[in-house]
Amino acid sequence: ASQAWAPGDRIYWDNTARQTTKTLTANTLIGVATEAVAGGATDLIGRVRLNGAF
C-alpha cells in the first residue's frame, strides 16, 4: 500500500523502511510532492521535486 500525498506535501526519505514518506520523525527531507497520490494499493508512484526550492 502507499501513502496519500497532495501537491506541495513535504516528502522525506525513511532510511529504515527504504521508502519515501510524509512523516518527519527522524527522516530526511528530499523535496515536495508535485502531484496527488491517492494512497491505494495500486498507487505506487509519486512525483517529487528534488531541488532546494521547497
C-alpha positions, -999 to 999 in steps of 0.1 A, spaced: 0 0 0 11 36 -5 6 69 14 -17 96 1 1 128 -10 -12 162 -21 8 186 -43 31 206 -20 34 180 7 69 177 21 83 143 13 110 126 34 133 96 29 127 68 56 161 50 55 148 23 79 119 13 56 138 23 25 109 43 11 95 78 9 70 92 34 52 123 46 64 115 82 90 139 95 102 119 126 139 110 121 136 112 83 154 133 58 136 159 37 141 152 0 116 175 -17 79 183 -23 52 163 -40 43 177 -74 12 155 -80 -15 140 -59 -12 103 -50 -44 85 -39 -27 61 -14 -43 29 -25 -28 -5 -31 -22 2 -68 -8 38 -63 29 30 -62 45 60 -80 47 95 -66 64 125 -82 87 147 -60 106 179 -68 141 172 -55 158 206 -55 161 232 -28 131 253 -39 107 238 -14 
